[in-house]
Amino acid sequence: MVDSAYAESQLPLDTAIPNLAASLDSIVRTEEMLQRPSRPPEPEKENSALAALVIALADSPSTILQTLADKVLEVLRADSAGLSLLTKDGKRFYWAAIAGAWQPHLGGGTPRNFGPCGDVLDRNIAMLFTHWELRYPYLGAALPLAEEGLLVPFFVNGKSVGTIWAIAHSAERKFDTEDLRVLQSMGRFASAAYQTVESIEDLKLEVAAREKAEASLRDLAGNLEEQVHIRTEELRFSEDRWKRIFDNSAVGIVVVDHKGRFVMANSAYQRMVGFTEDELREKTYLDVIPPDFQPLNIALMAELLDGRREQFNIEKQCRCKDGHLIWVRNNVSLLPATDGAPRNIMSIVEDISERKAAEESLQHTQARLSHAAEVATAAELSASIAHELNQPLSGIITNANTCLRMLDIKPPNVHGALETARRTIRDGNRASEVIRRLRALFSKSTLAIENVDLNEATREVIALSSSRLKKDQVVLRVELANGLPQVTGNRVQLQQVVLNLLQNASDAMSAVGDRPRQLVVRTERDEDDGVRLSVQDTGVGFDPAAATQLFDAFYTTKNDGMGVGLSVSRSIIEGHRGRLWATPNDGPGATFSFYIPGRSKDVPSDLSRAARTFAQDSAARNS
Amino acid sequence: MMLGHSLVSVVDDDVSVRESLPDLLRELGYAAAAFSSAEEFLASDSIGQTECLLLDIAMPGISGPDLHSELTLQGRNIPVIYITGGGDQTTRARMLKRGAVECLRKPFSDEALLKALNVALQEAER
């Protein structure tokens, strides 16, 4: 309220909607948000925020709502974030905690029946608003204005109690479905937090009562200071309160002692693994982990207990009571010490089986797409090869026919026949040159790593693509730099990328009729003895805002394309420790470029798909 | 019209074809001229005398079918025989539908060429 122009005194409590107010539809953008491309999840950030919240709940419950607002602000990268709670009389929402730019408005609020929070609770859904002051003029005093506000409801025991929200004050930050998911997960947590806050009042009374009782005891006996302290501490960490926090959480929470024995497990965790809390108390955390994951987990736990790390994340499998395996992600941290006793360890456990299954299916799909792309490339190539061979064959047969006719007449045209025979030989050589290039392209083992002259590799691809480019009426300009350093890598894979870029460029120009279809293939020396190859077209170009999606497996601007070529191409280039990117031209069209570092850099050792997958897995396990 | 002097023009960007086909055409009794692109043919004097066009389909710049359309637009009714190194089973049908006399896939025999030329020049006389 300090320094805030927005005070609760300004709130209109009557529920009449002013005649001039904008319609609700005009300020709601939920549908549009659901269509936006969503940012990738950041499970580590999210889980560590949840862990911080659980610890805050145990440690300083009175500040939990503020901690929650801080964490929403942080995880969503919002400009403001907070919680609105319904007042006891049910007439208005008050802003119980705010972080970020709206912090000065702490303690303000909105009427129950005439404001965004009310809209959200009425519909019991998450909603995205833009410039709500157009409908709710009083919010015009809450500065800075909200460009976008994302609200999700939260409930306790089926009773709606408030909303949790995030605000973007600038047009650059657009909320998406990932933000929604995170906010909803925080919303579930808010219910637990809310109950805790409600019970704090009761707790204070209880403490006061005990203190009073113990104060009278102090009069009676000495040494009671210590006892009061111990009693208060006991109360602070009473199992009841832990249970309350645990059981209201949607994620699994377990506490194990320093020997790894289960001390507590909340109901979400019990549902996840199928064991009851009593059954779990008979076990250690290792009893529910398959042997493969045990050594890493034991090592990380040891580091935690030694104080070598504050917390760790681990993705592992967990064996349920019925024997089936689930994937879980654990965020593990030490609990605050209590009077010299060995510290307990808390783990936030999230069931990620679905995500793992989705990842596996995605990998499977990508492998299939990559195979489909190879088949398509092969079909494309065979059409090219047929064309390339038919040209000299046509010359050979025509020349041979002419030769026969010249020799068949009386007197024979020996001079003409000699000339046609010479041309027959030349065309024969041309055909064998095509075969030689094909051999060069296919004879290499598919995973061979060698020194590649990118110019030469590119020339071979161009030679094999020329008929297709010709068919597409593309005018090709080739600018290959002299003295280009060699790169280390797989020649065939790199050629597939060049082929793909050429085909994409040609496709992008197929609809162009009002300007020349020009294609420039360029190689240049780049930093660190690396090499850059770019393919510039005068085609339809791309939306700069979509630049990062271009490389997604299913992104395409073509009606009949699968867009798989670019995503596979990028994996190939990244396998060579390089980069593949797209830039719009100053004029029409786009330029796709890749960069491969020079040979002085480490030799790529992980070109095969298996090696890459393994590396990702190990990275995930080690995180 | 004297068959022996009919001018057959070849438009193909492939040098093997431009060198070999005119010689064969002359052996078959025709006059022959070769052009490396549609643009070159359109700019030449031969355009008025050409009685049959042996036309490549895929060429940089103006393609064979585009040249055909352009000639039709100019009111020049020159019979066209397509010669193509690529294409598939549907190519010939599509080209015939567009008004071509024949569509020969490279490599083609001299008999096939002669047969197509006979049809084309009979058509031209009509």
Boltz contact constraints between the chains, C-beta under 6 A:
constraints:
  - contact:
      token1: [A, 387]
      token2: [B, 85]
      max_distance: 6.0
  - contact:
      token1: [A, 387]
      token2: [B, 86]
      max_distance: 6.0
  - contact:
      token1: [A, 390]
      token2: [B, 85]
      max_distance: 6.0
  - contact:
      token1: [A, 390]
      token2: [B, 106]
      max_distance: 6.0
  - contact:
      token1: [A, 391]
      token2: [B, 14]
      max_distance: 6.0
  - contact:
      token1: [A, 391]
      token2: [B, 85]
      max_distance: 6.0
  - contact:
      token1: [A, 392]
      token2: [B, 16]
      max_distance: 6.0
  - contact:
      token1: [A, 393]
      token2: [B, 107]
      max_distance: 6.0
  - contact:
      token1: [A, 394]
      token2: [B, 106]
      max_distance: 6.0
  - contact:
      token1: [A, 394]
      token2: [B, 107]
      max_distance: 6.0
  - contact:
      token1: [A, 395]
      token2: [B, 16]
      max_distance: 6.0
  - contact:
      token1: [A, 395]
      token2: [B, 20]
      max_distance: 6.0
  - contact:
      token1: [A, 397]
      token2: [B, 107]
      max_distance: 6.0
  - contact:
      token1: [A, 398]
      token2: [B, 20]
      max_distance: 6.0
  - contact:
      token1: [A, 398]
      token2: [B, 21]
      max_distance: 6.0
  - contact:
      token1: [A, 398]
      token2: [B, 24]
      max_distance: 6.0
  - contact:
      token1: [A, 399]
      token2: [B, 20]
      max_distance: 6.0
  - contact:
      token1: [A, 401]
      token2: [B, 24]
      max_distance: 6.0
  - contact:
      token1: [A, 401]
      token2: [B, 110]
      max_distance: 6.0
  - contact:
      token1: [A, 402]
      token2: [B, 23]
      max_distance: 6.0
  - contact:
      token1: [A, 402]
      token2: [B, 24]
      max_distance: 6.0
  - contact:
      token1: [A, 402]
      token2: [B, 27]
      max_distance: 6.0
  - contact:
      token1: [A, 405]
      token2: [B, 27]
      max_distance: 6.0
  - contact:
      token1: [A, 423]
      token2: [B, 19]
      max_distance: 6.0
  - contact:
      token1: [A, 427]
      token2: [B, 16]
      max_distance: 6.0
  - contact:
      token1: [A, 470]
      token2: [B, 58]
      max_distance: 6.0
  - contact:
      token1: [A, 470]
      token2: [B, 60]
      max_distance: 6.0
  - contact:
      token1: [A, 471]
      token2: [B, 58]
      max_distance: 6.0
  - contact:
      token1: [A, 473]
      token2: [B, 63]
      max_distance: 6.0
  - contact:
      token1: [A, 475]
      token2: [B, 60]
      max_distance: 6.0
